[in-house]
């Protein structure tokens, strides 16, 4: 079962839910207020880092700084 991230349109809380592919979003209610008015969010994929992996920057520069270099925490805008 895939893990999806959701935001509740009623109370604005964010949560994750394991959802069967057949049920999809119709079976998901907010964990805080039990509202069915939820939207699925885009989640960053999880990646396993190993030897030779690029480091992830600890301090992300502001967008006004221009495109990031290797290992930046944001994509160039």
N, C-alpha and C positions, 0 to 999 in steps of 0.2 A: 504494500500500500504506500503510495507517495505521500510525502509531507508537504502541505501547502500552507502559505501564510495568508491570513485574512485580516480585513479591517471592517469593523462594525459601523454601518451607516447611522445607527441609532445613538450609540454611546461613544463612538470613535476609538474603542479599544482595539488593539492589535493582538492577534494570537495565531498559533499554528494548530493544524488539525491533520490527522492521518485520515485520508479519504479513499474509499474504494473507488476504482475507476468507473464502475457501473453506476454508483450513486452520485458521483461528482459533487457539485456544489449544492444540490437540492437538499442534502441531508445535513448541512452545516448550519449550526446556530451559534450565536455569540456566546463565549464562555462567561462573560460578565453579566449580560442582561437577558440572555436566551432569545434574542431577536433573530429572526431568519434573514434580516436585511443585512447581508454581508457581501463584501466584494473580495475576490481573490487578488492578491498583490503579486507583483513580479518579485521573485526572490533571487538573490545571488546564488549561483551554483556553489556547492561545496566541493572543494578540491583538496586532495591529499598531497601535501608537499613532501618531497623526498630529496635525496641528494641532488644538488645542482639546480634546485628550484629557485626562482627569483624571490628575493625578499620583498615583503610588503611594507610600504612606508608607514611609519608610525605617526607622522604629522603630515596631514594632507594640506597642500598649499591652497590658497583661495583661488576661485576660478579666474580672477583678474591677473593671476600670475602667468597665464598662458598654458600651453600644453605641458603635460607631465612627462617625465622621463621614465626609464625602465623601473618597474616595481612600484609605480605610483598607485595611490588608493582610488583614483578616479580616472575616467576616460577623458581624452582631450575633447574639448567642447567646440 
